[in-house]
């Protein structure tokens, strides 16, 4: 037994009662098995009671028993005793079989959530039960298969949650575009690839003209709609290999790999015209006024950092603003 176990009445073995036999008969371990043929073996097993908070099994400790929950609930805690339970065992559930079969230390804490009574079957008694009734061996396989299936489903669910968290961390919640955090890693990788292959790489900074006036005149919801329209035009107009992100506020950043400044200017002009001609539906059938954008372009130079390249494109953007907006500057 685990040295960390504290019984309600230390050293006392409790007898099986009528309710216990009903629970045992319905348990997974003894499903479809006549208890009359194994009752003498069950009566030599121990019935132990646990108080709330008692550890029945402890992480990395060896275990030599399989347990059936007769009353109460027990939580399975994977990392720490005070962590959220991975699963909760109820009446009729059994546990401890894995460490008996593989002989390895326990992989989690099993802790009583309330007052519990457990049937504790030592491994010698378990082998005797298997010898008397092959149904017990079959049911252990069922229990193990269910445990593996549950763990697989938990892994899949955990993986999906992790992917969703990562997606949220790199996605702008309003427009659905990648955000500035994603930009830093992705733009750098494209710059490095182009430099290794001696290919041009261009960055575009795009800013919606008079965006504050749009918010002031039509409200922030209208401003959000405009941002989403511009984001959709970017997605529809840019090439699949181009990288698009919302840089912040009303500003967007694009990375065009394998693209010279001359070719980028042609693409940027097509983009500027597409945004100027885009409509933004609003409430009650209204359409918001079309917006224009100012665009700055900068081509990567050998050994240049991303910060410097973006700064050059940003400077070009301000030159476009100074020229009267709704235009492109290099």
N, C-alpha and C positions, 0 to 999 in steps of 0.2 A: 504493500500500500504506500501511497504518497505520504511523505512525512508532513506535508502541509495541510493534510486533512484534519479538520476538527469536528468531532461528532457532537450532536446535542447531548447524548449520554455516552461518554467515552467508554468503550469496551463492552457495550450492551448490544446484543443481537436481538432484533425484534422478529416475531413470528409472522408468517404470511397469514393474511386474513382473507375473507371471502372476496372483498373488493380487489385485493391484490391479484387473486387468481383470475378474476374477470379481465383485469388490465393485461396480465401476462398472456392470456389466451388470445387477446386482440392485438398484441404487440407484433411488430414486424418479424421479430426473431422466432416467434412460435406460431406464426400464421399457418393455418391448416394442419396443425399437429395436435394429436390427442394428448392432453396433459396427464392423463392417467398413466401412460407408459413411462413418463419421466418425472412424475410427482415426487418420487423418493429422492431424485437428484436435486430437484428444486428445493426440497425441504432442508437439504444440508447447506444450501447457499445462505449468505447473510443478507439480512435486511437492515440497512443503515439509514439513519436520519441525519439531515444536514440543516443547519441554520442559514438564513439569508447571508450571502457574502462569503460562505465557506467555499474553498476551492476543492472540487472533487478531483480534477486533473489539472496539472500545472505544466506550462510550456517547458520543454526540454527535460522533463522528468520521465522516468520509466514507469510503465503501467502494466499490471498483470491481471487486470479484471475487465470484464465487460459489464455494463450497467444497463438496467431497464428502469425507466422512470415510472414509479408506482403512483406518486402524487407530486404536485409541484411543477416548477419550471426552472430550467437551467440555461444560462446563456453561454455561447461559445465566443470567446474573445481571442482574436488572432494575434495581436501584438502585445497589448498590455491588459492587465485585469480591469482597468477602468475605461477601456476603449468601448466603443459601441459594439454590441453583440452581432456577430456574423450570422448567427442563426439561434433559435431558441428551441430547446428540447421540451416536449410536453409528455403527458401520460402515454405510456406505450412505446415511446421512442427509446432506442438503445444507442449506446456510444462506447467507445473504448476498443472496438473490435480491430481497428486499423493497427494500433500499436501492439496488439497481441499477435496479429498475423505477421507483420514485418519485423517485429522485435526492436523497433527503433523508438526513441523518445517521443513523447507526446508533442504534437505540432500546434497546440492551442490550449488556452485556459478554458476549463468548464467550471462555471461558478453558479451556485444556487442563487436564484433570484428571490425565492421565498422559501418557506419551510418545505423540505423535500424528503420523500422516502424513496430509496432506491434498492432494487434487488442487485446485489453484487455477486457476480458469478466469476470465481477464480478460473484461470485458464485451464487448470486440471479438470475442473467440473465441466467446462465448456467442451473439452475434447471428449469427455465421457458422454455428454449429451449428443455430440455428433456421432459417436459410435453407436449409441442406442437408436438415434433417429437421424437418418440422412436428410430429413426435411430441414433440420436445423442448419446443416451445411448449405443447403439450397437457399435458405432464407438469409444467411449471412452474405451470400453472393448477391442476393437482391438488395440488401442493405448497402453493400459496397458499391453496386452499380448505381443506386440512387444517389449515394454520396458523390460519386464521380460526376454524374450528370448535373447535380446541383452545383458542384464546383466549376464545371465547364460553363454552365449558364452564368454563374457569377463572374467568371473571367471575361466572358463575352460582354456582359453588361458593363463591367468595369472598363473594358477596352473602349466600348462605345462612349461611355461617359468621359474617358480621358480624351478621346478624339474630339468630342464635342467641346470640352474645356479648352483644348488647344486651338480649335477652330474659333471659338469665341475670343480667345486671347489675341488672335491675329486678324480679326475681322471687325470692320466698322459696323456698329449695330444699326445705324441709320441706312446707309447706302448698300450694305452688303459687300462692298469692296474690301480689299485688304487694307490694313491700317499702317500707321507709321512704324510700329514695332516690327511688322513683317517686312516692310520696305528695307530696313537696315540690313537684314540677312540676305534677302533675295537679290537686291540690287548689287550688293557686294559680290555675290557669287557670279552674276552675269558679267560684271566688270572684269573679274579675274579670268573668267573663261575667254572673253574677247581679247584680253591682253595676251594670254598664252597663245591664242590662235592668230594674233596680229590682225584682229578684226575691229572695226569701229564700234563704238557704243555711245549712245546719245541719251541724255536725260532731258525730260520736258517738265517744266513747272507751269501749271495752269491755274488761273485765279478768276473767279466770277466777278465781273465788273459791277460796281455799285451794289454789292450784296447787302450792306447795312441799310441802304435805302429800301431795298425789297422787304427786309424784316420790319422796318419802321412803318412802311406804307401798307403792307398786306398782312403782317403778322409772322410769327416764327414758324407756324405750321406751313405757311406758304413758302417760307425760306427752306424748310425741310423738303418740300415737294420739289423745289427747284434743284436742290442738291441731288435728289434721287434721279431727276430727269437727266442732269449732266452725267451722273454715274452711268446711267443706262446708255446714253449716247457714246460714252467712252467704251463700254463693253461691246457695243454694236459696230463701232467704227475701227477700233484698233485691231491689229493682227493677233492671232493666237499666241505668238511667241512674245508679244509685248507684255510688260509688267505694269499693272495699274494699281494705284493705291490712293486713298484719301490721306493727304498729308496733314490736314488739320484745318478746322474752320471751313472756309470756302475754297481752299487750295488743294489741288490734286497733283500728284507726281507720277510720271511715267518713265519707264526705262525701255529703250528700244535697242536691243542687241543687234549686232551685224548691220547697223544702220548709220550711214554718214550724216553729217549735219545737213547736207543738201537734200538727201532723201527725206530726212526727218522734217524739213521745212515743208515739203509737199504734203506729208501725212498730217502735219500740224494744221496746215491751211484747210485741208479737207475736214479735220476735226472742228476747227473754228466755225466753218460754214454750217456744219451739221448741228452744232449747238445753237447757233443763231437762228436756225430754222425749226428748232424743236418746240413742240407745244407741251405745256404742263397742265393737265386737267386739274380743276380745283373743285370746290364745293358747289352743289346745285348747278352743275353743267358749266360753270365758269371756267375759262382758260386764263391762266396767268400770263402776263406779258412775257414775250421772249427775252432771253438774256443773252449777253455777249460775254466773251472771255478774252483775257489777255494771256499770251503764251510766251514763255522764255525757253530758249534752247541752248544747250551746251554739250559739246562733244568731249569725250574722255581723252585726256592726254596721257602719255606713258608715265606710269608710276603715280598717277593722281589718285587721291583718296575719294571715297564717296562724299564725305562732307564738303570737300573742295568743289567737286563736280556739281553737287546740288547748289552750293553757294553761287557758282558761276551761272547756273540756270536761273537762280532766283534774281541775280543781278540783271540778267537779260529780261526777266519778267518785269522788273521795275522800269526798265527802259521802254518796254511796250506800253506800260501804264503812262509813262511820261509822254509818249508819242500820241496819246489820245485814246488809248484802250481799243479793244476789239481788233487787235492786230498781233503780229508775231515779231519777236526780236531775237537776234542771235548774240 
